[in-house]
Amino acid sequence: MKKTPTKNNISRRKFISLAGGAAASLAAMSAIGMPLDWALNNPEIDVDSLNIDKINTDVLVIGSGMAGLFAAVKAHDAGAKVHMVSKGRLGASGQTPFAKGIFAFDPEKENLTLDEFVAKVSKSSLGTNNNAYTRQMAKHSLARVNELKEWGFFNSAIYNKSFSKPIEERKIPVHERIVITHLIKENNKIVGAAGFSVDKEKVLFYEAKSVILCTGAGGFKPNGFPICDLTHDGTVMAYNIGAKVTGKEWNDGHPGKAENSAACYNGWGNMFEQKPGTTGVEIRHDLGVDMNYVAYKNGSPLKMGPPGSGQQTNVSGGPYKPSEFERKQSGPPGEDGKEGRRPPKGGKEGGAPPGMGGSIVGGSSAGMAIHKSEGLVPINDQCESTIPGLYAAGDALGSYMAGAIYTQIGSSLAGSAVQGGVAGEAAANYSKNIETTHISTSKINEIQEEILAPLKREAGYSPAWVTQTLQGIMIPNFIIYIKKENLLKAALAYVEELRDHHAPMLRASNLHELRLAHETKNMIVSAEMKLKASIMRTESRCSHYRLDYPEIDNENWQAWINIFKGADETMQFEKQPFNTWPV
């Protein structure tokens, strides 16, 4: 029910009391000319009249991209009752709509064996890949591609219709534009999730025997790259209930075009209109931070061709790349040239990857790591997390399928399809032996209060302003990409201030702002993880580069970094040796 906005007649004394906690930081920001957006809240809806819906299912799939599609389909086919919930629209949210190449490994047509493929990926990734997930992706990629063909995936640049076909055939309920904010754990196992509808003014509780996170990766809402609705929601929700997460120190190196650099559409050229196609084996060592290093040394924007093309300005030092993965091109780079990226079969000859032609600037994917290198820590090759009943797939799973560098074009989309199928079947089989746990009334009331807190806050900061502040801290090249300890620690001090003071004071006047408030909180947690993991890894490897530790350290750092919440609620870190499972 809508509530007519009324004049807020809060007393001067109460206003001063509310402002007291923020006065010092506000004064400091005002003194240096920073914009302020701390104000009284005036909710546009009657918070106390919001309805509560409770839904029961065996397997809850959160996310509706490529991983979510196969998770829902395979869980259903394994005999489970399935519900899918998505912050966006089926097949049209996250990064899936912009992925146009999917890897298909056909052992009868390729000139190397599956074992040779895995070994070469491991060599390119400097040992950072998980061989089990590299092999799994390649082994099952062709089967997933063939299913996609049956559904009409390759017939259109828009994926909603082809994704809807298997979902509708199986009558799997899909709840769209639902923002999941909480995973719920009881007796050390997952029992469901909770969130709210952006459109229907209701809070939803899902009771589930198992949950599969297909929530993608995320960033700090940078311009020029289509990840603005991805904010590491799944990772942070899982971390909050005790799951281990990994991979926060790695960096995705997608740049954007210097001209109209904030425009996603322009920066991606004709990718939006392209129908998807398949890619074959072409193992690379691309899209790390080599271009960021050149920009740091020589200035930006840069004029260059695709990664590894030999067209970059020569500088001394910088990220290490194995010599056999250096790529050369005979002529000058051009947006319409045929050098560079191997195009999807059946797609247009493209040349450079999106945003790579001409003059470029970095930071377009700031806050995101290499696909599949960050997310929940798996305890086995079944996409199972460290919390019983909680699974993850695609970019929500820290599977290190390709390692900490891009090693195979099209493997990201293929990996999401394969892992979604694996997680769906595993979650369905797990659910067969689990009784439904009903969420207690006290737990529902507690979580509902946490979900709606920004709407009930009498005054505070807008999520848009806090997000802009976070972007100013994290996105600079000399913080997130080209790293050194003193600057990482300086940025961390600012992020901890946002965590301790601003996040608890986020306000929202409507359900859209409520979504933004929860996303902003998640980005702050992700930023803290990213900075602390980057400080901890005292070496340079793949897409992590330290100016103060520029060499690979195989004696101390043949290990991944796992992050988890300690008993005292503080962020804890541990090493996990490459190609092992967590203890």
HELIX and SHEET records of a PDB file:
HELIX    1   1 ARG A   12  GLY A   20  1                                   9    
HELIX    2   2 ALA A   23  ALA A   31  1                                   9    
HELIX    3   3 VAL A   47  SER A   49  5                                   3    
HELIX    4   4 MET A   66  ASP A   77  1                                  12    
HELIX    5   5 THR A   96  PHE A   98  5                                   3    
HELIX    6   6 LEU A  114  SER A  124  1                                  11    
HELIX    7   7 ASN A  131  TRP A  151  1                                  21    
HELIX    8   8 PHE A  153  ASN A  155  5                                   3    
HELIX    9   9 ASN A  160  GLU A  169  1                                  10    
HELIX   10  10 ASP A  233  ASN A  240  1                                   8    
HELIX   11  11 CYS A  264  GLY A  267  1                                   4    
HELIX   12  12 GLY A  269  PHE A  272  5                                   4    
HELIX   13  13 ASP A  290  ASN A  298  1                                   9    
HELIX   14  14 SER A  323  PHE A  325  5                                   3    
HELIX   15  15 GLY A  394  ALA A  396  5                                   3    
HELIX   16  16 SER A  411  SER A  431  1                                  21    
HELIX   17  17 THR A  441  LYS A  456  1                                  16    
HELIX   18  18 PRO A  463  MET A  474  1                                  12    
HELIX   19  19 ASN A  477  ILE A  480  1                                   4    
HELIX   20  20 GLU A  485  GLU A  497  1                                  13    
HELIX   21  21 LEU A  498  HIS A  502  3                                   5    
HELIX   22  22 ALA A  503  MET A  505  5                                   3    
HELIX   23  23 LEU A  511  MET A  536  1                                  26    
SHEET    1   A 2 TRP A  38  LEU A  40  0                                        
SHEET    2   A 2 ALA A 459  TYR A 461 -1                                        
SHEET    1   B 6 VAL A 174  GLU A 176  0                                        
SHEET    2   B 6 VAL A  82  SER A  86  1                                        
SHEET    3   B 6 ASN A  51  ILE A  62  1                                        
SHEET    4   B 6 LYS A 202  LEU A 213  1                                        
SHEET    5   B 6 LYS A 189  SER A 197 -1                                        
SHEET    6   B 6 ILE A 178  GLU A 186 -1                                        
SHEET    1   C 5 VAL A 174  GLU A 176  0                                        
SHEET    2   C 5 VAL A  82  SER A  86  1                                        
SHEET    3   C 5 ASN A  51  ILE A  62  1                                        
SHEET    4   C 5 LYS A 202  LEU A 213  1                                        
SHEET    5   C 5 LEU A 390  ALA A 392  1                                        
SHEET    1   D 2 GLY A 101  PHE A 103  0                                        
SHEET    2   D 2 GLY A 277  THR A 279  1                                        
SHEET    1   E 4 GLY A 375  LEU A 376  0                                        
SHEET    2   E 4 VAL A 245  THR A 246 -1                                        
SHEET    3   E 4 ALA A 559  LYS A 565 -1                                        
SHEET    4   E 4 MET A 571  PRO A 577 -1                                        
SHEET    1   F 3 GLY A 256  LYS A 257  0                                        
SHEET    2   F 3 SER A 359  VAL A 361 -1                                        
SHEET    3   F 3 LEU A 302  LYS A 303 -1                                        
SHEET    1   G 2 ILE A 283  ASP A 286  0                                        
SHEET    2   G 2 TYR A 406  GLN A 408 -1                                        
SHEET    1   H 2 ILE A 482  LYS A 483  0                                        
SHEET    2   H 2 TYR A 545  ARG A 546  1                                        
END                                                                             
